[in-house]
């Protein structure tokens, strides 16, 4: 088991039930993904019910995504692979206050599990912070090393992946003002998607102006949430 220090806390690498890696922060009692399957969870929440849903609704070949919580880079990798498969021009922006050390990300087994080109994943983690980087002809990445609350939001996006740690572990990432910020960031008919299905989150999303859906969650989780900005 690999151990490193991230934001002054030890984290450990472990294998989830679908064979893919995730990370655990013992001091927080929190993991980066579901223990039932990291790839399985990310595909269900962010790709199937986020990216693929948006594309079906809009039938466009270009979109802008903003991810709150770059973490292991798994959501970005899955999105890149889907962009390549569907030939969709994807502009991906992500914010992460505490980037992971390269010694740890090099050990993650996502490329082996997904049978994809290893340089893709390495390029996501070695891309310069603070500027757009073309990873493929269909996928550009801009990583922002900052707190989400401090990120300027002038440029509108079509889809938000909200992948902060759980509300019980990182409550400051689920406050109403950040939900309002997400609403302001989205284009008309833009989509917000997250693994969380807390009642307070649903109420805050509705108060901010979203139409809210409770959807079946990934294995091990009863529900997840998708919200749409109707105007």
C-alpha positions as CSV (number, residue, x, y, z in Angstrom):
1,X,0.0,0.0,0.0
2,X,1.4,3.4,-1.0
3,X,1.3,6.2,1.5
4,X,1.8,9.9,0.9
5,X,1.0,13.2,2.5
6,X,-1.7,15.4,0.9
7,X,-2.7,18.6,2.6
8,X,-0.9,17.4,5.7
9,X,-2.9,14.2,5.8
10,X,-1.8,10.7,4.9
11,X,-3.6,9.0,2.1
12,X,-3.6,5.4,0.9
13,X,-4.2,3.7,-2.3
14,X,-6.6,0.8,-2.4
15,X,-8.5,-1.4,-4.9
16,X,-12.2,-1.0,-5.1
17,X,-14.6,-3.9,-5.9
18,X,-14.5,-3.3,-9.7
19,X,-10.7,-3.7,-9.7
20,X,-10.0,0.0,-10.1
21,X,-8.0,2.1,-7.6
22,X,-9.2,4.8,-5.3
23,X,-7.7,6.7,-2.5
24,X,-8.5,6.9,1.2
25,X,-7.9,9.7,3.6
26,X,-7.9,7.9,7.0
27,X,-7.9,11.1,9.1
28,X,-11.1,12.2,7.4
29,X,-12.6,8.7,7.2
30,X,-13.2,9.5,3.5
31,X,-12.4,8.0,0.1
32,X,-12.1,9.6,-3.3
33,X,-14.6,7.1,-4.8
34,X,-17.0,4.4,-3.8
35,X,-15.4,1.3,-2.4
36,X,-17.9,-0.6,-4.7
37,X,-16.0,0.6,-7.8
38,X,-14.2,3.8,-8.7
39,X,-14.6,3.5,-12.5
40,X,-18.1,2.1,-12.1
41,X,-19.2,5.0,-10.0
42,X,-17.7,7.7,-12.2
43,X,-19.1,6.2,-15.3
44,X,-22.6,6.0,-13.8
45,X,-22.8,9.4,-12.2
46,X,-20.7,11.7,-14.5
47,X,-20.6,10.0,-17.9
48,X,-23.9,8.2,-18.2
49,X,-26.1,10.6,-16.3
50,X,-24.1,13.8,-17.1
51,X,-22.1,13.8,-20.3
52,X,-24.2,11.3,-22.3
53,X,-27.4,12.8,-21.0
54,X,-26.4,16.3,-22.1
55,X,-25.4,15.1,-25.5
56,X,-28.7,13.3,-26.0
57,X,-30.6,16.5,-25.1
58,X,-28.6,18.9,-27.2
59,X,-27.2,16.8,-30.1
60,X,-24.2,19.0,-30.4
61,X,-20.6,18.2,-31.2
62,X,-19.0,20.7,-28.8
63,X,-19.4,21.3,-25.1
64,X,-17.8,22.9,-22.1
65,X,-17.5,21.1,-18.8
66,X,-16.4,22.3,-15.4
67,X,-15.4,19.8,-12.8
68,X,-15.2,20.7,-9.1
69,X,-12.5,18.4,-7.7
70,X,-10.0,17.1,-10.2
71,X,-8.7,14.5,-7.7
72,X,-7.3,11.4,-9.4
73,X,-8.3,12.6,-12.8
74,X,-10.6,9.7,-13.4
75,X,-13.6,11.8,-14.5
76,X,-11.4,13.7,-16.9
77,X,-10.0,10.5,-18.4
78,X,-13.4,9.0,-18.8
79,X,-14.6,12.2,-20.5
80,X,-11.6,12.3,-22.8
81,X,-12.3,8.7,-23.9
82,X,-15.9,9.4,-24.5
83,X,-15.0,12.6,-26.5
84,X,-12.7,10.5,-28.7
85,X,-15.3,7.8,-29.1
86,X,-18.1,10.2,-30.1
87,X,-15.9,12.8,-31.9
88,X,-17.1,15.6,-29.6
89,X,-15.0,18.7,-29.1
90,X,-14.7,19.0,-25.3
91,X,-13.3,22.0,-23.4
92,X,-12.7,20.7,-19.8
93,X,-12.0,23.0,-16.9
94,X,-11.3,21.7,-13.5
95,X,-10.5,23.1,-10.1
96,X,-8.4,21.4,-7.4
97,X,-6.9,23.1,-4.3
98,X,-4.8,20.2,-3.3
99,X,-3.3,18.4,-6.3
100,X,-2.1,14.8,-5.8
101,X,1.6,14.0,-6.0
102,X,2.8,12.4,-9.2
103,X,4.3,9.5,-7.3
104,X,0.7,8.5,-6.4
105,X,-1.1,9.2,-9.7
106,X,1.6,7.2,-11.5
107,X,0.4,4.1,-9.5
108,X,-3.3,4.4,-10.4
109,X,-4.5,1.5,-12.6
110,X,-7.2,3.3,-14.7
111,X,-5.5,2.9,-18.0
112,X,-5.0,-0.9,-17.5
113,X,-8.6,-1.3,-16.3
114,X,-10.0,0.7,-19.2
115,X,-7.6,-0.7,-21.8
116,X,-6.8,2.8,-23.1
117,X,-3.7,4.7,-24.2
118,X,-1.5,5.3,-21.1
119,X,-0.1,8.6,-22.3
120,X,-3.6,10.1,-22.1
121,X,-3.8,9.8,-18.3
122,X,-0.2,10.9,-17.9
123,X,-0.9,14.0,-20.0
124,X,-3.8,14.9,-17.8
125,X,-1.6,15.0,-14.7
126,X,1.4,16.6,-16.3
127,X,-0.5,19.4,-18.0
128,X,0.5,22.8,-16.8
129,X,-1.8,24.4,-14.3
130,X,-3.6,27.7,-15.2
131,X,-3.6,27.4,-19.0
132,X,-5.5,25.4,-21.6
133,X,-3.6,22.3,-22.9
134,X,-4.7,20.3,-25.9
135,X,-4.5,16.6,-24.8
136,X,-6.1,15.3,-28.0
137,X,-7.7,17.0,-31.0
138,X,-11.1,16.6,-29.3
139,X,-10.1,17.3,-25.7
140,X,-8.6,20.4,-24.1
141,X,-7.9,20.7,-20.4
142,X,-7.5,23.7,-18.1
143,X,-6.5,22.9,-14.5
144,X,-7.0,25.6,-11.8
145,X,-5.0,25.3,-8.6
146,X,-7.4,27.2,-6.3
147,X,-10.5,26.9,-4.1
148,X,-13.7,26.8,-6.1
149,X,-15.0,29.8,-4.1
150,X,-12.1,31.9,-5.5
151,X,-12.5,30.8,-9.2
152,X,-13.7,33.5,-11.6
153,X,-16.8,32.3,-13.6
154,X,-17.1,34.7,-16.5
155,X,-17.1,31.9,-19.1
156,X,-20.3,29.9,-19.2
157,X,-20.3,26.1,-19.3
158,X,-22.8,23.4,-20.4
159,X,-22.2,20.8,-17.7
160,X,-20.8,20.7,-14.1
161,X,-19.4,17.6,-12.5
162,X,-19.7,18.3,-8.8
163,X,-17.3,15.8,-7.2
164,X,-16.2,17.4,-3.9
165,X,-15.8,15.2,-0.8
166,X,-19.1,14.3,0.9
167,X,-21.1,17.0,2.7
168,X,-20.4,15.3,6.0
169,X,-16.6,15.5,5.4
170,X,-16.3,18.7,3.5
171,X,-19.4,20.8,4.4
172,X,-17.8,24.1,3.1
173,X,-18.0,22.7,-0.4
174,X,-21.8,22.3,-0.3
175,X,-22.9,25.7,1.0
176,X,-25.7,27.5,-0.8
177,X,-23.4,30.2,-2.2
178,X,-21.5,27.6,-4.2
179,X,-24.7,26.1,-5.5
180,X,-25.7,29.6,-6.6
181,X,-22.3,30.0,-8.2
182,X,-22.9,26.7,-10.2
183,X,-26.2,28.1,-11.4
184,X,-24.6,31.3,-12.6
185,X,-21.9,29.4,-14.4
186,X,-24.2,27.3,-16.5
187,X,-25.7,28.1,-19.9
188,X,-29.4,27.8,-20.4
189,X,-30.4,24.2,-20.2
190,X,-27.0,23.4,-18.6
191,X,-26.7,20.4,-16.3
192,X,-25.3,19.9,-12.8
193,X,-24.6,16.4,-11.8
194,X,-23.3,14.9,-8.5
195,X,-23.1,11.6,-6.6
196,X,-24.7,13.2,-3.5
197,X,-28.4,13.1,-2.9
198,X,-28.7,14.9,0.5
199,X,-32.0,16.5,1.1
200,X,-30.4,19.9,1.9
201,X,-28.5,19.8,-1.4
202,X,-31.8,19.2,-3.3
203,X,-33.5,22.1,-1.4
204,X,-30.6,24.4,-2.2
205,X,-30.6,23.5,-5.9
206,X,-34.3,24.2,-6.1
207,X,-33.9,27.5,-4.3
208,X,-31.1,28.5,-6.7
209,X,-33.5,27.9,-9.6
210,X,-32.6,24.4,-10.8
211,X,-35.1,21.7,-11.8
212,X,-33.9,18.7,-9.7
213,X,-34.1,15.0,-10.4
214,X,-33.3,12.1,-8.0
215,X,-31.9,9.3,-10.1
216,X,-30.8,5.7,-9.2
217,X,-27.3,5.8,-7.8
218,X,-24.3,3.6,-8.7
219,X,-23.8,0.2,-6.9
220,X,-23.8,0.8,-3.2
221,X,-25.7,4.1,-3.3
222,X,-29.5,4.4,-3.5
223,X,-29.7,7.8,-5.2
224,X,-27.7,10.6,-7.0
225,X,-28.8,14.0,-8.2
226,X,-29.0,15.7,-11.6
227,X,-30.2,19.3,-11.9
228,X,-31.0,21.4,-14.9
229,X,-30.9,25.2,-15.4
230,X,-34.1,25.8,-17.4
231,X,-33.6,29.4,-18.2
